[in-house]
Amino acid sequence: MEVSSLQWIVTIVVILALLAYDFVFHVRKPHEPTIKEAALWTSFYVTIALLFGLFVFFWDGADFAVQYYAGFVTEQALSVDNLFVFLIIMASFKVPRADQQKVLLFGIVVALIARTLFIFIGAAAINRWAALFYVFGLFLIYTAGNLVKDEVKDSGDNDDEANNVMVRLAKRFLKTTDEYDGDKLFTMENGKKVMTPMLLVMVAIGLTDIMFALDSIPAIFGLTQETYIVFTATAFSLMGLRQLYFLIDGLLDRLIYLSWGLAVILGFIGIKLMLHALHENNLPFINHGEPVHVLEVSTGVSLAVIVGVLAITVLASLYSPKGRALRRGSQEKKETQTGE
């Protein structure tokens, strides 16, 4: 895939312009987005992402377009899973609802920078060492196994406890106030300049984003090795994450099988990477350093599997007995709040 310098520059400028627009017109003035606002802007970013796929289709061909869509859907699904952790962190730090947009935008910027670095480092490493496909494949299979293990143990409470420990350690070793001062990062207390919890939660979100990149980048490299496709699919999956957070806030706790679905997807991509690694094999202790002619999974099949697994996961979550109970509980809570 040949990508000109001009195409790279235009793409990066558009992404930076969208981030700047988000900050100036939505985040700079703290407010809690309405469902309508969140839905409109989520639709806007999803539409841009889908239209970009059409641009790739007409400019570079159907194969690269399928690779882009597969990467975008996978990264978007992983981003939704990340929102669960964001909810826990926000709750642990008791971030005011109106200020959560600023925290999320900061997290998106950090994630975009971290993943961009990982993408270019990963692309250079793959081009030099084809054996890295084995490492990525095994890592994704290992990650999928951990997701299954966590679901079996039902470790949701442990995550919350771990984040509370993080909050206590941060307050112990870093001089910070207990109260927020709007969305300020620093404030004056007893004549001294100290940090507010807002700065701590941004650091927590940023570090969490970097950890998430370790999972997402190998996953998308399992679908395409084109650096431009990897970058754009990752960037567009992150762009609408802030609006998506407020749109599906009440839905997140009902996606009870999302981790199972992601485990299947990551395991599938891990196996796909291992097959590709065998096909490109140059390790002397495997088949005497010669490629192993195995069946490779096409990108079209990968896209169908990913979309199918996500659809089954969402439907099973919403219509399972537990999912219906959570939905009824959410509706009753809203009715109670309306009555008050």
C-alpha positions as CSV (number, residue, x, y, z in Angstrom):
1,M,0.0,0.0,0.0
2,E,1.6,3.3,-1.2
3,V,0.7,6.3,1.0
4,S,2.1,9.7,0.0
5,S,3.5,12.2,2.5
6,L,0.6,14.5,1.6
7,Q,-2.0,11.9,2.5
8,W,-0.3,11.3,5.9
9,I,-0.2,15.1,6.6
10,V,-3.8,15.6,5.6
11,T,-5.0,12.6,7.7
12,I,-3.1,13.8,10.8
13,V,-4.3,17.4,10.4
14,V,-7.9,16.3,10.2
15,I,-7.6,14.1,13.3
16,L,-5.9,17.0,15.2
17,A,-8.6,19.4,14.0
18,L,-11.3,17.1,15.3
19,L,-9.6,16.9,18.7
20,A,-9.2,20.7,18.8
21,Y,-12.8,21.2,17.9
22,D,-13.8,18.8,20.7
23,F,-11.8,20.7,23.3
24,V,-12.9,24.2,22.3
25,F,-16.6,23.6,21.7
26,H,-17.5,20.7,24.0
27,V,-14.9,20.2,26.8
28,R,-13.7,23.7,27.6
29,K,-17.0,24.6,29.1
30,P,-17.8,21.8,31.6
31,H,-21.2,20.3,31.2
32,E,-22.9,16.9,31.2
33,P,-23.9,15.9,27.7
34,T,-27.5,15.0,27.1
35,I,-28.4,11.7,25.5
36,K,-29.3,13.5,22.3
37,E,-26.0,15.4,22.2
38,A,-24.0,12.2,22.8
39,A,-26.0,10.2,20.2
40,L,-25.6,12.9,17.6
41,W,-21.8,13.2,18.1
42,T,-21.3,9.4,18.3
43,S,-23.2,9.1,15.0
44,F,-21.0,11.8,13.6
45,Y,-17.7,10.1,14.4
46,V,-19.0,6.7,13.4
47,T,-20.1,8.1,10.0
48,I,-16.7,9.7,9.5
49,A,-15.0,6.4,10.2
50,L,-17.3,4.5,7.8
51,L,-16.9,7.1,5.1
52,F,-13.1,6.9,5.5
53,G,-13.4,3.2,4.8
54,L,-15.2,4.0,1.5
55,F,-12.4,6.4,0.7
56,V,-9.9,3.5,1.2
57,F,-12.1,1.3,-0.9
58,F,-12.2,3.6,-3.9
59,W,-8.6,4.8,-3.5
60,D,-6.7,1.6,-2.5
61,G,-9.1,-1.3,-3.3
62,A,-11.6,-3.6,-1.5
63,D,-8.9,-5.7,0.3
64,F,-7.5,-2.7,2.2
65,A,-11.0,-1.4,2.9
66,V,-11.9,-4.7,4.5
67,Q,-8.7,-4.6,6.5
68,Y,-9.6,-1.1,7.7
69,Y,-13.2,-2.0,8.7
70,A,-12.0,-5.2,10.5
71,G,-9.4,-3.2,12.4
72,F,-11.9,-0.4,13.3
73,V,-14.6,-2.8,14.6
74,T,-12.0,-4.6,16.7
75,E,-10.5,-1.5,18.2
76,Q,-14.0,0.0,18.8
77,A,-15.0,-3.2,20.7
78,L,-11.8,-3.1,22.8
79,S,-12.5,0.6,23.5
80,V,-16.0,-0.1,24.8
81,D,-14.4,-2.7,27.2
82,N,-12.0,0.0,28.3
83,L,-15.0,2.2,29.3
84,F,-15.8,-0.2,32.1
85,V,-12.4,0.6,33.7
86,F,-12.9,4.3,33.1
87,L,-16.2,4.1,35.0
88,I,-14.4,2.4,38.0
89,I,-11.7,5.1,38.0
90,M,-14.2,7.9,37.7
91,A,-16.2,6.5,40.6
92,S,-13.1,5.9,42.7
93,F,-12.1,9.6,42.3
94,K,-15.7,10.8,42.5
95,V,-15.2,13.0,39.4
96,P,-18.1,15.4,39.0
97,R,-20.3,14.4,36.1
98,A,-19.8,17.8,34.3
99,D,-16.0,17.4,34.4
100,Q,-15.8,13.9,33.1
101,Q,-15.6,15.0,29.5
102,K,-12.3,16.8,30.1
103,V,-10.8,13.7,31.7
104,L,-12.0,11.5,28.8
105,L,-10.6,13.8,26.2
106,F,-7.2,13.8,28.0
107,G,-7.3,10.0,28.0
108,I,-8.1,9.9,24.3
109,V,-5.1,12.2,23.5
110,V,-2.8,10.1,25.7
111,A,-4.1,6.9,24.1
112,L,-3.6,8.3,20.6
113,I,-0.1,9.3,21.3
114,A,0.9,6.1,23.0
115,R,-0.7,3.9,20.3
116,T,0.9,5.9,17.5
117,L,4.3,5.3,19.1
118,F,3.5,1.6,19.5
119,I,2.2,1.3,15.9
120,F,5.4,2.7,14.3
121,I,7.6,0.7,16.7
122,G,5.6,-2.4,16.0
123,A,5.6,-1.9,12.2
124,A,9.4,-1.4,12.2
125,A,9.9,-4.5,14.4
126,I,7.6,-6.7,12.3
127,N,9.4,-5.7,9.1
128,R,12.7,-6.6,10.6
129,W,11.7,-9.7,12.6
130,A,8.9,-11.8,11.1
131,A,9.2,-14.0,14.2
132,L,7.5,-11.2,16.1
133,F,4.2,-12.6,14.8
134,Y,4.7,-15.6,17.1
135,V,5.1,-13.2,20.1
136,F,2.0,-11.2,19.2
137,G,-0.1,-14.3,18.6
138,L,0.9,-16.0,21.9
139,F,0.3,-12.7,23.7
140,L,-3.2,-12.4,22.4
141,I,-4.0,-16.0,23.2
142,Y,-2.6,-15.4,26.7
143,T,-4.7,-12.2,27.1
144,A,-7.8,-14.1,25.9
145,G,-7.2,-16.8,28.5
146,N,-6.9,-14.1,31.2
147,L,-10.2,-12.6,30.2
148,V,-11.9,-16.0,30.5
149,K,-10.2,-16.7,33.9
150,D,-11.3,-13.3,35.2
151,E,-14.8,-13.9,34.1
152,V,-14.9,-17.4,35.7
153,K,-13.6,-15.9,39.0
154,D,-16.0,-12.9,38.6
155,S,-13.2,-10.5,39.5
156,G,-15.2,-7.3,39.0
157,D,-15.0,-6.4,42.7
158,N,-11.2,-6.9,42.7
159,D,-10.8,-4.3,40.0
160,D,-12.7,-1.8,42.1
161,E,-10.6,-2.7,45.2
162,A,-7.4,-2.3,43.2
163,N,-8.4,1.1,42.0
164,N,-9.3,2.2,45.5
165,V,-5.8,1.1,46.6
166,M,-4.4,3.2,43.8
167,V,-6.4,6.2,45.1
168,R,-5.1,5.8,48.6
169,L,-1.5,5.4,47.5
170,A,-1.8,8.5,45.3
171,K,-3.2,10.6,48.2
172,R,-0.5,9.3,50.6
173,F,2.5,10.0,48.5
174,L,1.3,13.0,46.4
175,K,0.2,16.2,48.0
176,T,-3.4,16.6,46.9
177,T,-6.6,18.1,48.1
178,D,-9.7,16.1,48.9
179,E,-12.0,18.4,47.1
180,Y,-12.2,19.4,43.4
181,D,-11.8,23.1,42.4
182,G,-13.8,23.0,39.2
183,D,-11.7,21.4,36.5
184,K,-8.5,22.9,37.7
185,L,-5.4,20.7,38.0
186,F,-3.8,22.8,40.8
187,T,-5.3,25.0,43.5
188,M,-4.2,27.0,46.6
189,E,-4.7,25.5,50.0
190,N,-3.3,27.2,53.2
191,G,-1.2,29.4,51.0
192,K,0.4,26.5,49.2
193,K,-0.1,25.3,45.6
194,V,-1.3,21.7,45.6
195,M,-2.7,19.2,43.2
196,T,-6.4,18.5,42.9
197,P,-7.9,15.1,42.4
198,M,-8.5,16.1,38.8
199,L,-4.8,15.8,38.0
200,L,-4.6,12.4,39.7
201,V,-7.5,10.9,37.8
202,M,-6.0,12.2,34.5
203,V,-2.8,10.4,35.4
204,A,-4.7,7.2,36.2
205,I,-6.7,7.4,33.0
206,G,-3.5,8.0,31.0
207,L,-1.6,5.1,32.5
208,T,-4.6,2.8,32.0
209,D,-4.7,3.9,28.3
210,I,-1.1,3.0,27.8
211,M,-1.7,-0.5,29.3
212,F,-4.7,-1.0,27.0
213,A,-2.5,-0.2,24.0
214,L,-0.4,-3.3,24.8
215,D,-3.5,-5.4,24.0
216,S,-5.0,-3.4,21.1
217,I,-2.0,-2.9,18.9
218,P,-1.1,-6.6,18.6
219,A,-4.8,-7.3,17.9
220,I,-5.0,-5.0,14.9
221,F,-1.6,-6.0,13.6
222,G,-3.1,-9.5,13.5
223,L,-5.6,-8.2,10.9
224,T,-3.4,-5.9,8.8
225,Q,0.3,-5.0,8.7
226,E,-0.3,-1.8,6.8
227,T,0.8,1.0,9.1
228,Y,-1.6,3.6,7.6
229,I,-4.6,1.3,8.0
230,V,-3.5,0.4,11.6
231,F,-3.1,4.1,12.5
232,T,-6.4,5.4,11.0
233,A,-8.5,2.5,12.3
234,T,-7.1,3.0,15.8
235,A,-7.5,6.8,15.6
236,F,-11.1,6.8,14.4
237,S,-12.0,4.2,17.1
238,L,-10.8,6.6,19.7
239,M,-12.2,9.8,18.4
240,G,-15.8,9.1,19.4
241,L,-15.0,7.4,22.6
242,R,-15.9,10.4,24.8
243,Q,-19.4,10.7,23.3
244,L,-19.9,7.0,23.4
245,Y,-19.1,6.9,27.1
246,F,-22.1,9.2,27.9
247,L,-24.3,7.5,25.3
248,I,-24.0,3.9,26.6
249,D,-23.2,4.8,30.3
250,G,-26.3,3.0,31.4
251,L,-25.8,0.2,29.0
252,L,-22.3,-0.8,30.1
253,D,-23.3,-2.8,33.1
254,R,-25.7,-4.8,31.0
255,L,-23.1,-6.0,28.6
256,I,-22.3,-8.9,30.9
257,Y,-20.8,-11.2,28.2
258,L,-18.7,-8.5,26.5
259,S,-15.5,-9.9,28.0
260,W,-16.3,-13.4,26.8
261,G,-16.9,-12.0,23.3
262,L,-13.6,-10.1,23.4
263,A,-11.8,-13.2,24.6
264,V,-13.1,-15.2,21.6
265,I,-12.0,-12.3,19.2
266,L,-8.6,-12.0,20.7
267,G,-8.1,-15.7,20.8
268,F,-9.2,-15.9,17.1
269,I,-6.8,-13.2,16.1
270,G,-4.0,-14.8,18.1
271,I,-4.5,-18.1,16.2
272,K,-4.7,-16.1,12.9
273,L,-1.3,-14.5,13.8
274,M,0.2,-17.9,14.7
275,L,-0.9,-19.3,11.3
276,H,0.6,-16.2,9.5
277,A,3.8,-16.6,11.5
278,L,4.1,-20.2,10.4
279,H,3.5,-19.1,6.8
280,E,6.3,-16.5,7.1
281,N,8.5,-18.7,9.3
282,N,12.2,-18.2,9.3
283,L,13.0,-19.7,12.7
284,P,15.6,-22.4,12.3
285,F,14.1,-24.8,14.9
286,I,10.7,-24.8,13.1
287,N,10.6,-26.7,9.8
288,H,14.4,-26.1,9.4
289,G,13.7,-22.4,8.9
290,E,11.4,-22.9,6.0
291,P,7.8,-21.5,5.7
292,V,5.1,-23.9,6.9
293,H,2.3,-24.1,4.3
294,V,-0.8,-23.8,6.5
295,L,-4.2,-22.4,5.9
296,E,-4.4,-18.7,6.4
297,V,-7.6,-16.9,7.4
298,S,-8.6,-14.1,5.0
299,T,-9.4,-10.6,6.2
300,G,-13.0,-11.0,5.0
301,V,-13.5,-14.1,7.1
302,S,-11.9,-12.2,10.1
303,L,-14.3,-9.3,9.7
304,A,-17.3,-11.7,9.5
305,V,-16.2,-13.5,12.7
306,I,-15.5,-10.3,14.6
307,V,-18.9,-8.7,13.7
308,G,-20.7,-12.0,14.3
309,V,-19.2,-12.6,17.8
310,L,-19.9,-9.0,18.8
311,A,-23.5,-9.3,17.7
312,I,-24.1,-12.5,19.5
313,T,-22.3,-11.1,22.6
314,V,-24.6,-8.0,22.7
315,L,-27.8,-9.9,22.1
316,A,-27.0,-12.6,24.6
317,S,-26.1,-9.9,27.2
318,L,-29.3,-7.9,26.7
319,Y,-31.7,-10.8,26.5
320,S,-30.2,-13.1,29.1
321,P,-32.1,-13.4,32.4
322,K,-29.4,-11.4,34.2
323,G,-29.4,-8.7,31.4
324,R,-33.2,-8.3,31.5
325,A,-33.0,-8.0,35.3
326,L,-30.4,-5.3,35.1
327,R,-32.5,-3.5,32.4
328,R,-35.6,-3.6,34.7
329,G,-33.5,-2.3,37.6
330,S,-32.2,0.6,35.5
331,Q,-35.7,1.5,34.4
332,E,-37.0,1.4,37.9
333,K,-34.2,3.6,39.1
334,K,-35.0,6.2,36.4
335,E,-38.7,6.1,37.3
336,T,-37.8,6.7,40.9
337,Q,-35.5,9.6,40.1
338,T,-38.2,11.1,37.8
339,G,-40.8,10.8,40.6
340,E,-38.5,12.6,43.0
